[in-house]
């Protein structure tokens, strides 16, 4: 085996181990949405949303779709795993997505208060952990569009059940702050 082949093999191994390690550490790896789910999400995007945040943007497909579907919106994708984030940065540069920013960060450390729409494909336990942050930071009228996983106790304004083997649901919510208790 040549030095080049060894270097490439070692590089691929490092990338795979990093993604695996991040997945084990955070409890989930970067899982792309299916093409059917992505098409449904594009169709369900609220066109009035001008500040969009994709939590756990992974390889960048949902963030890229949102930035191309609502051209006058600014989309921010947030991903904690370095190599999927790097891939999505390179891909967005090639596609010249001027209204897309991709951040390498833990989305739990980012304020969601400025966004009109939150997009996510986060597993059940992740959604449960995210719910208090959403309820504390989202402003009245903000949307949450979730691939597959629901937010406990929230009433969706629209649910699309996909005709796939997993019976995937795409769920759209409109956030409303609970009224303050009477003193």
Secondary structure as UniProt FT lines:
FT   HELIX           3..26
FT   HELIX           35..44
FT   TURN            47..48
FT   STRAND          51..55
FT   TURN            58..59
FT   HELIX           61..69
FT   TURN            71..72
FT   STRAND          74..79
FT   HELIX           82..95
FT   TURN            98..99
FT   STRAND          100..104
FT   HELIX           107..109
FT   TURN            113..114
FT   STRAND          117..120
FT   HELIX           124..137
FT   TURN            140..141
FT   STRAND          143..147
FT   TURN            152..153
FT   STRAND          158..161
FT   TURN            165..166
FT   STRAND          169..174
//
